[in-house]
Amino acid sequence: MNRAVATRGLGATSVGVAFLNPLVAEITQALLDLGGAAHRDLVVAYIAKQRGVYRPPESLRRELDAAFAAYCGQASDPRASGLLHLPYGPYSHRWALTDQAYGLLRGETPANARRGVGVGAR
């Protein structure tokens, strides 16, 4: 049974992006809210706060770490076709959105992203 979860909190720039793993959706939303990249521990703390938890349990960190690793497969190229990557290599704890994902989730069209023009710009 596949569960698709659309991104939340993207307002008027919402795009039809579906995630098979809801944890990946939470990671992606957290990274978007944190500017596109952040240390793993900050992402875990941010997600815990969104869930109403003051101090994230170790089990949450393990679940998010496993979801991130399963999704990105140690990809370190920001131009990769997926949503997530490790910008500083496989041993880093910094997580990031790929360039494509960052633009897509911010509502940029592929043509505008290449020119560096946002959706609202003319």
Disulfide bonds with the S-S distance in Angstrom:
none
